[in-house]
Amino acid sequence: MTEVEALYRKNKIPCLNSTNYSVEEIATKIMDIMGLSRRMY
C-alpha cells in the first residue's frame, strides 16, 4: 500500500487503481460503485 492509498483509506476517500484497466473498464467499475445505470439511445 502506498502512502497516498493509506491516506485515502484513513479519510474514507474512495479510490480505484486504474493501472491495468481500459477506459471502458474504469467507467464500468465507477458506474457500478455509484449505482448508475447506462442509458441506451
CHARMM-style PDB file with segment names, atoms N, HN, CA, C and O in Angstrom:
ATOM      1  N   MET     1       0.852  -1.171   0.000  1.00  0.00      PROA
ATOM      2  CA  MET     1       0.000   0.000   0.000  1.00  0.00      PROA
ATOM      3  C   MET     1       0.901   1.238   0.000  1.00  0.00      PROA
ATOM      4  O   MET     1       1.851   1.333   0.777  1.00  0.00      PROA
ATOM      5  N   THR     2       0.587   2.168  -0.875  1.00  0.00      PROA
ATOM      6  HN  THR     2      -0.185   2.090  -1.506  1.00  0.00      PROA
ATOM      7  CA  THR     2       1.374   3.397  -0.935  1.00  0.00      PROA
ATOM      8  C   THR     2       0.912   4.378   0.137  1.00  0.00      PROA
ATOM      9  O   THR     2      -0.137   4.202   0.756  1.00  0.00      PROA
ATOM     10  N   GLU     3       1.697   5.385   0.333  1.00  0.00      PROA
ATOM     11  HN  GLU     3       2.550   5.528  -0.170  1.00  0.00      PROA
ATOM     12  CA  GLU     3       1.372   6.420   1.317  1.00  0.00      PROA
ATOM     13  C   GLU     3       0.056   7.114   0.955  1.00  0.00      PROA
ATOM     14  O   GLU     3      -0.755   7.421   1.829  1.00  0.00      PROA
ATOM     15  N   VAL     4      -0.139   7.353  -0.329  1.00  0.00      PROA
ATOM     16  HN  VAL     4       0.520   7.104  -1.038  1.00  0.00      PROA
ATOM     17  CA  VAL     4      -1.363   8.022  -0.783  1.00  0.00      PROA
ATOM     18  C   VAL     4      -2.577   7.129  -0.544  1.00  0.00      PROA
ATOM     19  O   VAL     4      -3.608   7.602  -0.066  1.00  0.00      PROA
ATOM     20  N   GLU     5      -2.464   5.840  -0.874  1.00  0.00      PROA
ATOM     21  HN  GLU     5      -1.626   5.456  -1.262  1.00  0.00      PROA
ATOM     22  CA  GLU     5      -3.576   4.916  -0.639  1.00  0.00      PROA
ATOM     23  C   GLU     5      -3.932   4.852   0.843  1.00  0.00      PROA
ATOM     24  O   GLU     5      -5.110   4.811   1.198  1.00  0.00      PROA
ATOM     25  N   ALA     6      -2.934   4.842   1.696  1.00  0.00      PROA
ATOM     26  HN  ALA     6      -1.977   4.875   1.408  1.00  0.00      PROA
ATOM     27  CA  ALA     6      -3.171   4.818   3.142  1.00  0.00      PROA
ATOM     28  C   ALA     6      -3.902   6.075   3.593  1.00  0.00      PROA
ATOM     29  O   ALA     6      -4.802   6.009   4.431  1.00  0.00      PROA
ATOM     30  N   LEU     7      -3.518   7.210   3.044  1.00  0.00      PROA
ATOM     31  HN  LEU     7      -2.787   7.264   2.364  1.00  0.00      PROA
ATOM     32  CA  LEU     7      -4.165   8.474   3.379  1.00  0.00      PROA
ATOM     33  C   LEU     7      -5.630   8.470   2.931  1.00  0.00      PROA
ATOM     34  O   LEU     7      -6.513   8.910   3.666  1.00  0.00      PROA
ATOM     35  N   TYR     8      -5.875   7.969   1.715  1.00  0.00      PROA
ATOM     36  HN  TYR     8      -5.157   7.612   1.117  1.00  0.00      PROA
ATOM     37  CA  TYR     8      -7.253   7.884   1.213  1.00  0.00      PROA
ATOM     38  C   TYR     8      -8.091   6.980   2.110  1.00  0.00      PROA
ATOM     39  O   TYR     8      -9.208   7.338   2.484  1.00  0.00      PROA
ATOM     40  N   ARG     9      -7.562   5.822   2.453  1.00  0.00      PROA
ATOM     41  HN  ARG     9      -6.655   5.531   2.149  1.00  0.00      PROA
ATOM     42  CA  ARG     9      -8.314   4.887   3.304  1.00  0.00      PROA
ATOM     43  C   ARG     9      -8.577   5.477   4.683  1.00  0.00      PROA
ATOM     44  O   ARG     9      -9.673   5.335   5.225  1.00  0.00      PROA
ATOM     45  N   LYS    10      -7.580   6.133   5.244  1.00  0.00      PROA
ATOM     46  HN  LYS    10      -6.690   6.248   4.804  1.00  0.00      PROA
ATOM     47  CA  LYS    10      -7.718   6.749   6.568  1.00  0.00      PROA
ATOM     48  C   LYS    10      -8.853   7.766   6.574  1.00  0.00      PROA
ATOM     49  O   LYS    10      -9.599   7.862   7.549  1.00  0.00      PROA
ATOM     50  N   ASN    11      -8.984   8.523   5.489  1.00  0.00      PROA
ATOM     51  HN  ASN    11      -8.378   8.445   4.697  1.00  0.00      PROA
ATOM     52  CA  ASN    11     -10.005   9.568   5.390  1.00  0.00      PROA
ATOM     53  C   ASN    11     -11.265   9.115   4.661  1.00  0.00      PROA
ATOM     54  O   ASN    11     -12.131   9.927   4.334  1.00  0.00      PROA
ATOM     55  N   LYS    12     -11.359   7.798   4.407  1.00  0.00      PROA
ATOM     56  HN  LYS    12     -10.655   7.138   4.672  1.00  0.00      PROA
ATOM     57  CA  LYS    12     -12.536   7.187   3.765  1.00  0.00      PROA
ATOM     58  C   LYS    12     -12.860   7.825   2.417  1.00  0.00      PROA
ATOM     59  O   LYS    12     -14.022   8.075   2.095  1.00  0.00      PROA
ATOM     60  N   ILE    13     -11.814   8.083   1.639  1.00  0.00      PROA
ATOM     61  HN  ILE    13     -10.870   7.880   1.900  1.00  0.00      PROA
ATOM     62  CA  ILE    13     -11.967   8.633   0.293  1.00  0.00      PROA
ATOM     63  C   ILE    13     -11.882   7.469  -0.687  1.00  0.00      PROA
ATOM     64  O   ILE    13     -10.856   6.793  -0.750  1.00  0.00      PROA
ATOM     65  N   PRO    14     -12.945   7.225  -1.452  1.00  0.00      PROA
ATOM     66  CA  PRO    14     -12.898   6.100  -2.389  1.00  0.00      PROA
ATOM     67  C   PRO    14     -11.875   6.335  -3.496  1.00  0.00      PROA
ATOM     68  O   PRO    14     -11.726   7.449  -3.996  1.00  0.00      PROA
ATOM     69  N   CYS    15     -11.181   5.274  -3.866  1.00  0.00      PROA
ATOM     70  HN  CYS    15     -11.302   4.368  -3.460  1.00  0.00      PROA
ATOM     71  CA  CYS    15     -10.225   5.374  -4.964  1.00  0.00      PROA
ATOM     72  C   CYS    15     -10.213   4.053  -5.726  1.00  0.00      PROA
ATOM     73  O   CYS    15     -10.651   3.020  -5.219  1.00  0.00      PROA
ATOM     74  N   LEU    16      -9.713   4.108  -6.925  1.00  0.00      PROA
ATOM     75  HN  LEU    16      -9.357   4.947  -7.336  1.00  0.00      PROA
ATOM     76  CA  LEU    16      -9.679   2.940  -7.797  1.00  0.00      PROA
ATOM     77  C   LEU    16      -8.332   2.904  -8.497  1.00  0.00      PROA
ATOM     78  O   LEU    16      -7.946   3.867  -9.159  1.00  0.00      PROA
ATOM     79  N   ASN    17      -7.622   1.808  -8.355  1.00  0.00      PROA
ATOM     80  HN  ASN    17      -7.936   1.025  -7.817  1.00  0.00      PROA
ATOM     81  CA  ASN    17      -6.352   1.642  -9.049  1.00  0.00      PROA
ATOM     82  C   ASN    17      -6.666   1.287 -10.501  1.00  0.00      PROA
ATOM     83  O   ASN    17      -7.185   0.209 -10.789  1.00  0.00      PROA
ATOM     84  N   SER    18      -6.350   2.193 -11.397  1.00  0.00      PROA
ATOM     85  HN  SER    18      -5.928   3.069 -11.163  1.00  0.00      PROA
ATOM     86  CA  SER    18      -6.699   2.014 -12.813  1.00  0.00      PROA
ATOM     87  C   SER    18      -5.503   1.617 -13.677  1.00  0.00      PROA
ATOM     88  O   SER    18      -5.570   1.700 -14.903  1.00  0.00      PROA
ATOM     89  N   THR    19      -4.426   1.195 -13.055  1.00  0.00      PROA
ATOM     90  HN  THR    19      -4.371   1.128 -12.059  1.00  0.00      PROA
ATOM     91  CA  THR    19      -3.189   0.892 -13.770  1.00  0.00      PROA
ATOM     92  C   THR    19      -3.371  -0.121 -14.895  1.00  0.00      PROA
ATOM     93  O   THR    19      -2.831   0.064 -15.985  1.00  0.00      PROA
ATOM     94  N   ASN    20      -4.114  -1.171 -14.647  1.00  0.00      PROA
ATOM     95  HN  ASN    20      -4.553  -1.321 -13.761  1.00  0.00      PROA
ATOM     96  CA  ASN    20      -4.223  -2.269 -15.613  1.00  0.00      PROA
ATOM     97  C   ASN    20      -5.578  -2.351 -16.301  1.00  0.00      PROA
ATOM     98  O   ASN    20      -5.948  -3.413 -16.801  1.00  0.00      PROA
ATOM     99  N   TYR    21      -6.328  -1.250 -16.336  1.00  0.00      PROA
ATOM    100  HN  TYR    21      -6.028  -0.387 -15.930  1.00  0.00      PROA
ATOM    101  CA  TYR    21      -7.671  -1.285 -16.904  1.00  0.00      PROA
ATOM    102  C   TYR    21      -7.822  -0.306 -18.056  1.00  0.00      PROA
ATOM    103  O   TYR    21      -7.152   0.725 -18.106  1.00  0.00      PROA
ATOM    104  N   SER    22      -8.711  -0.644 -18.978  1.00  0.00      PROA
ATOM    105  HN  SER    22      -9.255  -1.481 -18.938  1.00  0.00      PROA
ATOM    106  CA  SER    22      -9.017   0.256 -20.090  1.00  0.00      PROA
ATOM    107  C   SER    22      -9.993   1.328 -19.611  1.00  0.00      PROA
ATOM    108  O   SER    22     -10.568   1.212 -18.529  1.00  0.00      PROA
ATOM    109  N   VAL    23     -10.174   2.353 -20.408  1.00  0.00      PROA
ATOM    110  HN  VAL    23      -9.707   2.447 -21.287  1.00  0.00      PROA
ATOM    111  CA  VAL    23     -11.111   3.431 -20.075  1.00  0.00      PROA
ATOM    112  C   VAL    23     -12.512   2.860 -19.896  1.00  0.00      PROA
ATOM    113  O   VAL    23     -13.235   3.265 -18.985  1.00  0.00      PROA
ATOM    114  N   GLU    24     -12.898   1.931 -20.753  1.00  0.00      PROA
ATOM    115  HN  GLU    24     -12.311   1.603 -21.493  1.00  0.00      PROA
ATOM    116  CA  GLU    24     -14.229   1.323 -20.673  1.00  0.00      PROA
ATOM    117  C   GLU    24     -14.402   0.553 -19.366  1.00  0.00      PROA
ATOM    118  O   GLU    24     -15.454   0.629 -18.732  1.00  0.00      PROA
ATOM    119  N   GLU    25     -13.372  -0.188 -18.966  1.00  0.00      PROA
ATOM    120  HN  GLU    25     -12.517  -0.250 -19.481  1.00  0.00      PROA
ATOM    121  CA  GLU    25     -13.447  -0.948 -17.718  1.00  0.00      PROA
ATOM    122  C   GLU    25     -13.513  -0.025 -16.507  1.00  0.00      PROA
ATOM    123  O   GLU    25     -14.231  -0.308 -15.549  1.00  0.00      PROA
ATOM    124  N   ILE    26     -12.778   1.063 -16.545  1.00  0.00      PROA
ATOM    125  HN  ILE    26     -12.194   1.293 -17.324  1.00  0.00      PROA
ATOM    126  CA  ILE    26     -12.802   2.041 -15.452  1.00  0.00      PROA
ATOM    127  C   ILE    26     -14.187   2.664 -15.343  1.00  0.00      PROA
ATOM    128  O   ILE    26     -14.737   2.773 -14.247  1.00  0.00      PROA
ATOM    129  N   ALA    27     -14.752   3.072 -16.477  1.00  0.00      PROA
ATOM    130  HN  ALA    27     -14.305   2.983 -17.367  1.00  0.00      PROA
ATOM    131  CA  ALA    27     -16.087   3.681 -16.486  1.00  0.00      PROA
ATOM    132  C   ALA    27     -17.129   2.711 -15.947  1.00  0.00      PROA
ATOM    133  O   ALA    27     -18.000   3.101 -15.168  1.00  0.00      PROA
ATOM    134  N   THR    28     -17.045   1.451 -16.357  1.00  0.00      PROA
ATOM    135  HN  THR    28     -16.338   1.134 -16.990  1.00  0.00      PROA
ATOM    136  CA  THR    28     -17.991   0.438 -15.896  1.00  0.00      PROA
ATOM    137  C   THR    28     -17.886   0.242 -14.388  1.00  0.00      PROA
ATOM    138  O   THR    28     -18.902   0.143 -13.700  1.00  0.00      PROA
ATOM    139  N   LYS    29     -16.674   0.187 -13.882  1.00  0.00      PROA
ATOM    140  HN  LYS    29     -15.849   0.268 -14.442  1.00  0.00      PROA
ATOM    141  CA  LYS    29     -16.460  -0.001 -12.444  1.00  0.00      PROA
ATOM    142  C   LYS    29     -17.007   1.184 -11.649  1.00  0.00      PROA
ATOM    143  O   LYS    29     -17.661   0.989 -10.624  1.00  0.00      PROA
ATOM    144  N   ILE    30     -16.750   2.399 -12.105  1.00  0.00      PROA
ATOM    145  HN  ILE    30     -16.219   2.558 -12.938  1.00  0.00      PROA
ATOM    146  CA  ILE    30     -17.252   3.595 -11.419  1.00  0.00      PROA
ATOM    147  C   ILE    30     -18.773   3.622 -11.429  1.00  0.00      PROA
ATOM    148  O   ILE    30     -19.398   3.927 -10.413  1.00  0.00      PROA
ATOM    149  N   MET    31     -19.368   3.303 -12.569  1.00  0.00      PROA
ATOM    150  HN  MET    31     -18.861   3.055 -13.394  1.00  0.00      PROA
ATOM    151  CA  MET    31     -20.835   3.278 -12.651  1.00  0.00      PROA
ATOM    152  C   MET    31     -21.407   2.242 -11.691  1.00  0.00      PROA
ATOM    153  O   MET    31     -22.431   2.487 -11.053  1.00  0.00      PROA
ATOM    154  N   ASP    32     -20.754   1.087 -11.585  1.00  0.00      PROA
ATOM    155  HN  ASP    32     -19.922   0.888 -12.104  1.00  0.00      PROA
ATOM    156  CA  ASP    32     -21.208   0.038 -10.681  1.00  0.00      PROA
ATOM    157  C   ASP    32     -21.110   0.496  -9.225  1.00  0.00      PROA
ATOM    158  O   ASP    32     -22.047   0.305  -8.451  1.00  0.00      PROA
ATOM    159  N   ILE    33     -19.991   1.094  -8.856  1.00  0.00      PROA
ATOM    160  HN  ILE    33     -19.230   1.249  -9.485  1.00  0.00      PROA
ATOM    161  CA  ILE    33     -19.791   1.577  -7.486  1.00  0.00      PROA
ATOM    162  C   ILE    33     -20.816   2.648  -7.124  1.00  0.00      PROA
ATOM    163  O   ILE    33     -21.332   2.666  -6.007  1.00  0.00      PROA
ATOM    164  N   MET    34     -21.110   3.540  -8.070  1.00  0.00      PROA
ATOM    165  HN  MET    34     -20.691   3.525  -8.978  1.00  0.00      PROA
ATOM    166  CA  MET    34     -22.032   4.645  -7.825  1.00  0.00      PROA
ATOM    167  C   MET    34     -23.503   4.250  -7.993  1.00  0.00      PROA
ATOM    168  O   MET    34     -24.397   5.047  -7.709  1.00  0.00      PROA
ATOM    169  N   GLY    35     -23.752   3.025  -8.452  1.00  0.00      PROA
ATOM    170  HN  GLY    35     -23.026   2.377  -8.683  1.00  0.00      PROA
ATOM    171  CA  GLY    35     -25.123   2.559  -8.630  1.00  0.00      PROA
ATOM    172  C   GLY    35     -25.830   3.197  -9.810  1.00  0.00      PROA
ATOM    173  O   GLY    35     -27.053   3.338  -9.805  1.00  0.00      PROA
ATOM    174  N   LEU    36     -25.067   3.582 -10.817  1.00  0.00      PROA
ATOM    175  HN  LEU    36     -24.073   3.468 -10.821  1.00  0.00      PROA
ATOM    176  CA  LEU    36     -25.634   4.222 -12.003  1.00  0.00      PROA
ATOM    177  C   LEU    36     -25.959   3.182 -13.063  1.00  0.00      PROA
ATOM    178  O   LEU    36     -25.331   2.125 -13.122  1.00  0.00      PROA
ATOM    179  N   SER    37     -26.932   3.485 -13.890  1.00  0.00      PROA
ATOM    180  HN  SER    37     -27.442   4.343 -13.843  1.00  0.00      PROA
ATOM    181  CA  SER    37     -27.249   2.589 -15.000  1.00  0.00      PROA
ATOM    182  C   SER    37     -26.969   3.300 -16.314  1.00  0.00      PROA
ATOM    183  O   SER    37     -27.015   4.527 -16.404  1.00  0.00      PROA
ATOM    184  N   ARG    38     -26.683   2.516 -17.307  1.00  0.00      PROA
ATOM    185  HN  ARG    38     -26.645   1.519 -17.235  1.00  0.00      PROA
ATOM    186  CA  ARG    38     -26.325   3.051 -18.614  1.00  0.00      PROA
ATOM    187  C   ARG    38     -27.579   3.340 -19.424  1.00  0.00      PROA
ATOM    188  O   ARG    38     -28.506   2.531 -19.455  1.00  0.00      PROA
ATOM    189  N   ARG    39     -27.603   4.493 -20.077  1.00  0.00      PROA
ATOM    190  HN  ARG    39     -26.850   5.149 -20.052  1.00  0.00      PROA
ATOM    191  CA  ARG    39     -28.740   4.855 -20.934  1.00  0.00      PROA
ATOM    192  C   ARG    39     -28.454   4.436 -22.364  1.00  0.00      PROA
ATOM    193  O   ARG    39     -27.361   4.665 -22.881  1.00  0.00      PROA
ATOM    194  N   MET    40     -29.424   3.832 -22.990  1.00  0.00      PROA
ATOM    195  HN  MET    40     -30.312   3.646 -22.570  1.00  0.00      PROA
ATOM    196  CA  MET    40     -29.302   3.443 -24.395  1.00  0.00      PROA
ATOM    197  C   MET    40     -30.215   4.353 -25.207  1.00  0.00      PROA
ATOM    198  O   MET    40     -31.406   4.465 -24.914  1.00  0.00      PROA
ATOM    199  N   TYR    41     -29.664   4.998 -26.218  1.00  0.00      PROA
ATOM    200  HN  TYR    41     -28.697   4.907 -26.456  1.00  0.00      PROA
ATOM    201  CA  TYR    41     -30.453   5.906 -27.052  1.00  0.00      PROA
ATOM    202  C   TYR    41     -30.745   5.277 -28.385  1.00  0.00      PROA
ATOM    203  OT1 TYR    41     -31.400   5.892 -29.227  1.00  0.00      PROA
TER     204      TYR     41
END
